[in-house]
Amino acid sequence: MKLVLLSGGSGKRLWPMSNDSRSKQFLKVLKDGEGRPMSMLQRVWRQLEMVGLTEDTYICASKAQRDMIESQVGSISFIEEPSRRDTFPAIALAVTYLADIEDCSDDEVVAVCPIDHFVDDEYFWQISTLDQVLGDAGTKLALMGVTPSEATSKFGYIRLRADETGRSWNMVEGFVEKPKPETAAQLIAEGALWNCGVFCFELGYVRDILKDKGYPADYEGLSEAFFALPKRSFDYEVVENTDSIAVRPYDGMWQDLGTWEALSKQLGQTFVGKGMAKGCENTHVINELGIPVIAMGLKNAIVVTTPDGILVSDKETSSSVKDAIAPFEGRPMFEERRWGSYRVLDYQKLADGTEVLTKSIELHPGHNISYQKHLKRSEVWTIIEGSGEIALDSRIQSIAPGDVIRIHPDQWHAIRAHERMMFIEVQRGSELIEEDIVRRYLSWAEVQAHCSVVSV
């Protein structure tokens, strides 16, 4: 069985920590067994390792997320989405990738689940048995449903056939999407389960659906037609139109940590960063800035400060922050990459229209930034910590704290750290965007080979 983890969404209800680049699954606000910071992605990957599923696991995500994923869990099997278009296009792309790129047969069983749920280890043990449920039930789809802990309208519900007992799975009677609390209470009384977005099927089943709908069922064709796929969920497009579905109930811990109120219940400490809280009750403060934050006399509040913005909110009200920030959305001010991370310190637009952007960049030991060039900007790098080497055109030279390097537009360059390196980058140009980049080599070995040949 293959497992596909869906890593979509920007999680803007967790603004200002979460944005288009740093989605909620990448926030290192949880704790591992030794008290060290970890993200939801890292927690899920550790659980998959315990179950023995990582070798057959694929992560389906946008190109923008790949560096951050590999930075946190290392090299993985990655399925790149051309853009975010909900779960039906993502799953369809993953199915064709497994069929054509991984050479899986149509009877290969695939399980799909979200990457950002907070669960116990049993959750993944049960997912690993869904192929058996699919076979025993003889159905086209097998789902996993969570035993509800409250009558809430936050989730969809799976209604079960009432005349079946004595098995580890049930047949599905139907679905109710985010009902009112009173309806939810009645559904729970009838034995309904929360729909947690876990699906299991044979590859051929979804490929046949694609053909029936007139879409390509091969990876190359579907990639080219990706933007023609409806921006709809797999539930609406496939599950609710399937008449033969089994579901396995899951009665363990399952939480969607998609709001600050929910996430704060899993935080290991009430204050993170520089500053202090005094006389506060049920209040959490996360400070990513270098200046102190003082919270006094707050009750049931969340305070989050990052380079992207500052949130001060009652916990219950904080779930609506996604709508409040709509007029203020801009470029992400912090990103993790496979080689390290960067933080935007300042941005200015001068009177003549020239843009100036200042970043603080951290480069991990032994890692490098690709051999690249920019067309619309120059850069000045000031090394403030750590040693390494830099490639400019075809020359490689050593660098150390205090060195200043000027990089001109259209000039090839790369940098590698021998130890943890920090440097300040000042960009200056007509348009400062991350897309203004041409990459030639990714590995430092390729850079060295190129420079040794060219410089001869």
C-alpha positions as CSV (number, residue, x, y, z in Angstrom):
1,M,0.0,0.0,0.0
2,K,1.2,3.5,-0.9
3,L,0.4,6.5,1.4
4,V,0.0,10.0,0.1
5,L,0.1,12.9,2.5
6,L,-1.6,16.1,1.3
7,S,0.2,19.2,2.3
8,G,-2.0,22.0,1.1
9,G,-3.4,25.2,2.5
10,S,-1.8,28.3,4.0
11,G,-3.4,28.0,7.4
12,K,-4.1,31.7,7.6
13,R,-6.2,31.2,10.7
14,L,-2.7,30.9,12.4
15,W,-1.5,34.2,11.1
16,P,1.0,35.9,11.6
17,M,3.1,32.7,12.0
18,S,1.4,30.9,9.1
19,N,1.4,32.3,5.6
20,D,1.5,31.1,1.9
21,S,5.1,29.8,2.4
22,R,5.1,28.7,6.0
23,S,1.8,26.8,6.4
24,K,0.6,25.5,9.8
25,Q,2.1,22.1,9.4
26,F,5.6,23.7,9.4
27,L,5.3,25.8,12.6
28,K,7.7,24.5,15.2
29,V,5.5,25.2,18.2
30,L,5.0,21.6,19.5
31,K,7.6,19.7,21.6
32,D,9.2,16.3,21.0
33,G,9.9,13.8,23.8
34,E,13.0,15.7,24.9
35,G,11.3,19.1,25.0
36,R,12.8,20.3,21.7
37,P,10.6,22.4,19.2
38,M,9.0,20.4,16.4
39,S,6.4,21.0,13.8
40,M,3.2,19.0,13.0
41,L,5.0,17.7,9.9
42,Q,8.0,16.4,11.9
43,R,5.6,14.8,14.5
44,V,3.7,13.0,11.7
45,W,6.9,11.8,10.1
46,R,8.2,10.4,13.3
47,Q,4.9,8.5,13.8
48,L,5.1,7.1,10.3
49,E,8.6,5.9,11.0
50,M,7.3,4.0,14.0
51,V,4.6,2.3,11.9
52,G,7.1,1.6,9.1
53,L,5.3,3.6,6.5
54,T,7.8,6.2,5.4
55,E,9.4,4.1,2.6
56,D,6.0,4.0,0.8
57,T,4.9,7.5,1.7
58,Y,4.7,10.4,-0.8
59,I,4.1,14.1,0.0
60,C,1.9,16.0,-2.5
61,A,2.5,19.7,-2.2
62,S,3.2,22.9,-4.1
63,K,6.8,23.6,-5.3
64,A,7.0,26.5,-2.8
65,Q,6.7,24.0,0.1
66,R,9.4,21.5,-1.1
67,D,12.4,23.3,0.4
68,M,10.7,23.6,3.8
69,I,9.5,20.0,3.8
70,E,13.0,18.7,3.0
71,S,14.5,21.1,5.5
72,Q,12.4,19.5,8.3
73,V,12.3,15.8,7.4
74,G,15.0,15.3,4.8
75,S,14.8,13.9,1.3
76,I,11.3,12.5,0.6
77,S,9.3,11.2,-2.3
78,F,7.6,14.4,-3.6
79,I,4.7,14.9,-5.9
80,E,4.7,18.5,-7.1
81,E,1.3,20.3,-7.6
82,P,1.4,23.1,-10.3
83,S,-0.8,25.1,-7.9
84,R,-3.2,24.6,-5.0
85,R,-6.6,23.4,-6.4
86,D,-8.2,21.5,-3.5
87,T,-8.0,17.8,-2.8
88,F,-9.6,16.3,-6.0
89,P,-6.9,17.7,-8.3
90,A,-4.2,16.9,-5.8
91,I,-5.3,13.2,-5.4
92,A,-5.8,12.8,-9.2
93,L,-2.3,14.1,-9.8
94,A,-0.9,11.7,-7.2
95,V,-2.7,8.8,-8.7
96,T,-1.3,9.4,-12.2
97,Y,2.2,10.0,-10.7
98,L,2.1,6.6,-8.9
99,A,0.9,4.9,-12.0
100,D,3.3,6.4,-14.6
101,I,6.4,7.5,-12.6
102,E,6.4,4.8,-9.9
103,D,5.0,2.2,-12.3
104,C,2.3,1.0,-9.9
105,S,-0.5,-1.2,-11.3
106,D,-4.2,-0.3,-11.3
107,D,-4.8,-2.7,-8.4
108,E,-2.2,-0.9,-6.2
109,V,-4.0,0.3,-3.0
110,V,-3.4,3.9,-2.0
111,A,-4.4,5.6,1.2
112,V,-4.6,9.5,1.4
113,C,-4.6,11.6,4.5
114,P,-4.0,15.3,5.5
115,I,-0.5,16.1,6.8
116,D,-1.6,18.5,9.5
117,H,-3.7,16.7,12.0
118,F,-2.7,16.1,15.6
119,V,-3.2,12.4,16.3
120,D,-1.8,9.6,18.4
121,D,0.3,6.7,17.0
122,E,-2.8,4.4,16.7
123,Y,-4.2,6.6,14.0
124,F,-1.4,5.6,11.5
125,W,-1.6,1.9,12.6
126,Q,-5.2,2.0,11.6
127,I,-4.5,3.7,8.3
128,S,-2.0,0.9,7.5
129,T,-4.9,-1.6,7.8
130,L,-7.3,0.2,5.4
131,D,-6.2,-2.0,2.5
132,Q,-7.5,-4.9,4.4
133,V,-10.8,-3.1,5.1
134,L,-11.1,-2.4,1.3
135,G,-10.6,-6.1,0.5
136,D,-12.8,-7.5,3.2
137,A,-15.7,-5.1,2.5
138,G,-15.4,-5.5,-1.3
139,T,-16.0,-1.7,-1.7
140,K,-14.6,0.9,-4.1
141,L,-13.6,3.2,-1.2
142,A,-12.6,2.7,2.4
143,L,-12.6,5.7,4.8
144,M,-11.5,6.3,8.4
145,G,-14.0,8.2,10.6
146,V,-13.3,9.7,14.0
147,T,-15.6,9.1,16.9
148,P,-16.9,12.6,17.8
149,S,-16.0,14.2,21.1
150,E,-18.5,17.0,20.8
151,A,-21.5,18.2,18.7
152,T,-19.7,20.7,16.5
153,S,-20.4,22.1,13.1
154,K,-16.7,22.4,12.2
155,F,-16.5,19.0,10.5
156,G,-18.5,16.8,8.1
157,Y,-20.2,13.6,9.4
158,I,-20.3,10.1,8.1
159,R,-23.6,8.3,8.7
160,L,-23.4,4.5,9.2
161,R,-25.8,1.7,8.3
162,A,-27.5,0.8,11.6
163,D,-27.9,-3.0,11.0
164,E,-24.2,-4.0,11.0
165,T,-22.1,-4.9,14.1
166,G,-19.3,-7.2,15.1
167,R,-16.7,-6.0,12.5
168,S,-13.9,-3.4,12.6
169,W,-15.6,-1.5,9.8
170,N,-19.1,-0.4,8.8
171,M,-20.8,0.4,5.6
172,V,-21.5,4.1,4.9
173,E,-25.1,5.3,4.6
174,G,-24.4,8.9,3.7
175,F,-22.7,12.2,4.5
176,V,-23.8,15.4,6.2
177,E,-21.6,18.4,5.7
178,K,-21.0,20.7,8.7
179,P,-24.5,20.5,10.3
180,K,-25.8,22.8,12.9
181,P,-25.0,21.8,16.5
182,E,-28.4,20.4,17.2
183,T,-28.3,18.3,14.0
184,A,-24.8,17.2,14.9
185,A,-25.9,16.0,18.3
186,Q,-28.6,13.9,16.7
187,L,-26.1,12.4,14.2
188,I,-23.8,11.5,17.1
189,A,-26.6,9.8,18.9
190,E,-27.1,7.7,15.8
191,G,-23.5,6.7,15.8
192,A,-22.2,9.0,13.0
193,L,-18.5,9.7,12.7
194,W,-16.4,12.8,11.9
195,N,-15.1,12.8,8.4
196,C,-11.3,13.3,8.9
197,G,-10.3,13.3,5.2
198,V,-8.7,9.8,5.0
199,F,-9.5,7.9,1.8
200,C,-8.3,4.4,0.6
201,F,-8.9,3.0,-2.9
202,E,-7.2,1.2,-5.8
203,L,-5.4,3.3,-8.4
204,G,-7.5,2.0,-11.2
205,Y,-10.7,3.3,-9.5
206,V,-9.7,6.9,-9.6
207,R,-8.1,6.6,-13.0
208,D,-11.4,5.3,-14.4
209,I,-13.2,8.3,-12.8
210,L,-10.8,10.6,-14.6
211,K,-11.5,8.9,-17.9
212,D,-15.2,9.0,-17.4
213,K,-15.0,12.7,-16.7
214,G,-13.0,13.3,-19.8
215,Y,-9.7,14.1,-18.1
216,P,-6.3,12.6,-18.9
217,A,-5.5,9.5,-16.8
218,D,-1.8,9.7,-17.4
219,Y,0.7,11.9,-15.5
220,E,2.0,14.0,-18.3
221,G,-1.4,14.6,-19.8
222,L,-3.0,15.4,-16.4
223,S,-0.1,17.8,-15.5
224,E,-0.7,19.7,-18.7
225,A,-4.5,19.8,-18.0
226,F,-4.2,20.4,-14.3
227,F,-5.7,23.9,-14.4
228,A,-8.8,22.5,-16.2
229,L,-9.6,20.3,-13.3
230,P,-12.4,21.6,-11.0
231,K,-11.2,23.3,-7.9
232,R,-13.2,20.9,-5.6
233,S,-12.7,18.5,-2.8
234,F,-12.3,14.8,-3.3
235,D,-15.3,14.4,-1.0
236,Y,-17.6,16.3,-3.4
237,E,-16.2,15.1,-6.7
238,V,-15.7,11.4,-5.9
239,V,-16.7,10.1,-2.4
240,E,-20.3,11.5,-2.3
241,N,-20.9,10.0,-5.8
242,T,-19.7,6.5,-4.9
243,D,-22.3,4.0,-3.8
244,S,-20.0,1.4,-2.2
245,I,-18.0,2.7,0.8
246,A,-16.8,1.2,4.0
247,V,-15.5,3.1,7.0
248,R,-13.3,2.1,9.9
249,P,-14.1,4.0,13.2
250,Y,-11.1,5.5,15.0
251,D,-11.6,6.3,18.7
252,G,-8.3,7.8,19.5
253,M,-7.0,11.4,19.7
254,W,-7.6,13.5,16.7
255,Q,-7.5,17.3,16.6
256,D,-7.4,19.8,13.8
257,L,-5.0,22.4,15.2
258,G,-6.1,25.0,12.7
259,T,-6.9,27.9,15.1
260,W,-4.9,29.6,17.8
261,E,-7.4,28.5,20.4
262,A,-6.9,24.8,19.4
263,L,-3.2,25.0,19.0
264,S,-2.6,26.8,22.3
265,K,-3.9,23.7,24.1
266,Q,-0.9,21.7,22.8
267,L,1.8,24.3,23.3
268,G,4.4,23.2,25.8
269,Q,4.8,26.6,27.4
270,T,2.8,29.8,27.8
271,F,5.5,32.2,26.7
272,V,8.0,31.7,23.8
273,G,10.6,34.3,23.0
274,K,11.9,37.5,24.5
275,G,9.8,39.2,27.2
276,M,7.5,38.1,30.0
277,A,3.8,37.7,31.0
278,K,2.6,39.0,34.4
279,G,-0.8,38.4,36.0
280,C,-2.2,36.6,32.9
281,E,-4.7,33.7,32.9
282,N,-5.0,31.1,30.1
283,T,-2.9,33.4,27.9
284,H,-0.2,32.3,25.4
285,V,2.5,34.6,23.9
286,I,4.8,33.6,21.0
287,N,7.4,36.3,20.2
288,E,9.6,35.8,17.1
289,L,10.9,39.3,17.1
290,G,14.2,40.5,18.7
291,I,12.5,43.0,20.9
292,P,10.7,42.2,24.2
293,V,7.0,41.7,24.5
294,I,5.3,42.3,27.9
295,A,1.8,40.9,28.5
296,M,0.0,42.0,31.6
297,G,-3.3,41.1,33.1
298,L,-4.6,39.3,30.0
299,K,-7.2,36.6,30.2
300,N,-8.0,33.9,27.6
301,A,-5.8,35.7,25.1
302,I,-3.3,34.9,22.3
303,V,-0.4,37.2,21.4
304,V,1.8,36.4,18.5
305,T,4.5,38.7,17.1
306,T,6.5,37.8,13.9
307,P,8.0,39.8,11.0
308,D,4.7,39.3,9.1
309,G,2.6,41.1,11.7
310,I,1.3,41.1,15.3
311,L,-1.9,39.5,16.6
312,V,-3.5,40.3,19.9
313,S,-6.8,38.5,20.3
314,D,-9.2,36.8,22.6
315,K,-8.7,33.1,21.9
316,E,-12.2,32.4,20.8
317,T,-12.3,35.4,18.5
318,S,-8.9,34.5,17.0
319,S,-10.4,32.0,14.6
320,S,-11.7,34.8,12.4
321,V,-8.2,36.4,11.8
322,K,-8.1,35.0,8.3
323,D,-10.8,37.4,7.2
324,A,-9.3,40.3,9.1
325,I,-5.9,40.1,7.4
326,A,-7.2,40.0,3.8
327,P,-6.5,43.8,3.1
328,F,-2.9,43.5,4.5
329,E,-1.5,40.4,2.7
330,G,1.9,40.8,1.2
331,R,5.1,38.8,0.6
332,P,6.1,36.3,3.4
333,M,8.7,37.8,5.7
334,F,10.1,34.5,6.9
335,E,10.8,31.3,5.0
336,E,12.5,28.0,5.7
337,R,14.5,26.4,2.8
338,R,16.4,23.1,2.4
339,W,19.6,25.1,3.1
340,G,18.5,27.2,6.0
341,S,16.1,30.1,6.4
342,Y,15.8,33.8,5.9
343,R,14.0,36.7,7.6
344,V,13.1,40.0,6.0
345,L,14.4,42.9,8.1
346,D,13.4,45.9,6.0
347,Y,11.9,46.9,2.7
348,Q,11.9,50.4,1.1
349,K,10.9,51.9,-2.2
350,L,13.0,54.9,-3.1
351,A,11.8,58.1,-4.8
352,D,13.1,56.9,-8.2
353,G,11.2,53.6,-7.9
354,T,14.2,51.5,-6.9
355,E,13.4,48.8,-4.4
356,V,15.7,47.9,-1.5
357,L,15.2,44.7,0.6
358,T,17.3,43.6,3.5
359,K,17.4,40.0,4.7
360,S,19.0,38.1,7.5
361,I,20.0,34.7,6.1
362,E,21.0,31.5,8.0
363,L,22.9,28.8,6.2
364,H,23.2,25.3,7.8
365,P,26.6,23.7,8.1
366,G,27.5,21.8,4.9
367,H,24.6,23.2,2.9
368,N,24.7,25.6,0.0
369,I,22.5,28.0,-1.9
370,S,22.3,27.0,-5.6
371,Y,24.5,28.4,-8.4
372,Q,22.1,31.1,-9.7
373,K,21.8,34.6,-11.1
374,H,19.2,37.4,-11.0
375,L,18.2,39.7,-13.8
376,K,16.6,42.6,-12.1
377,R,18.7,43.1,-9.0
378,S,22.1,43.4,-7.4
379,E,23.0,42.0,-4.0
380,V,25.5,42.8,-1.3
381,W,26.3,40.1,1.2
382,T,27.9,40.9,4.6
383,I,29.2,37.8,6.5
384,I,28.6,38.2,10.2
385,E,29.1,34.7,11.5
386,G,30.7,31.4,10.3
387,S,33.0,30.5,7.5
388,G,32.5,29.0,4.1
389,E,33.2,29.6,0.4
390,I,31.6,31.5,-2.4
391,A,31.5,31.0,-6.1
392,L,31.4,34.1,-8.3
393,D,31.3,33.4,-12.0
394,S,34.0,30.7,-12.3
395,R,36.0,31.6,-9.2
396,I,35.7,30.0,-5.8
397,Q,37.1,31.7,-2.7
398,S,37.0,31.4,1.0
399,I,34.8,33.8,3.1
400,A,34.8,34.6,6.8
401,P,33.1,37.1,9.2
402,G,33.5,40.7,8.1
403,D,33.8,39.9,4.4
404,V,31.5,41.9,2.0
405,I,30.6,40.5,-1.4
406,R,29.0,42.5,-4.2
407,I,26.9,40.5,-6.7
408,H,25.9,42.2,-10.0
409,P,22.8,41.6,-12.0
410,D,23.3,38.6,-14.4
411,Q,26.3,37.3,-12.4
412,W,26.4,33.6,-11.5
413,H,27.0,33.0,-7.8
414,A,26.6,30.4,-5.0
415,I,27.6,30.1,-1.4
416,R,28.4,27.1,0.9
417,A,28.8,27.1,4.7
418,H,31.5,25.1,6.5
419,E,29.8,25.8,9.8
420,R,26.6,27.6,10.7
421,M,26.7,30.9,8.8
422,M,24.8,34.1,9.2
423,F,25.0,36.9,6.6
424,I,23.0,40.1,5.8
425,E,21.8,40.4,2.2
426,V,20.8,43.8,0.7
427,Q,18.9,43.5,-2.6
428,R,18.6,46.5,-4.8
429,G,16.7,46.6,-8.1
430,S,13.7,47.5,-10.2
431,E,11.5,44.6,-9.0
432,L,12.4,42.4,-6.0
433,I,10.6,39.1,-6.3
434,E,11.6,35.6,-5.4
435,E,10.8,34.5,-9.0
436,D,13.6,36.6,-10.4
437,I,16.1,33.7,-10.3
438,V,17.8,31.5,-12.8
439,R,19.3,28.3,-11.3
440,R,22.0,26.3,-13.0
441,Y,23.4,23.9,-10.4
442,L,21.9,22.7,-7.1
443,S,24.8,20.7,-5.5
444,W,28.2,22.2,-4.5
445,A,29.9,19.3,-6.3
446,E,28.4,20.5,-9.6
447,V,29.5,24.1,-8.8
448,Q,33.1,22.9,-8.2
449,A,33.2,20.8,-11.3
450,H,31.9,23.7,-13.4
451,C,34.3,26.2,-12.0
452,S,37.3,23.9,-12.3
453,V,36.6,23.4,-16.0
454,V,35.7,27.1,-16.9
455,S,38.7,28.6,-15.0
456,V,41.3,26.3,-16.7
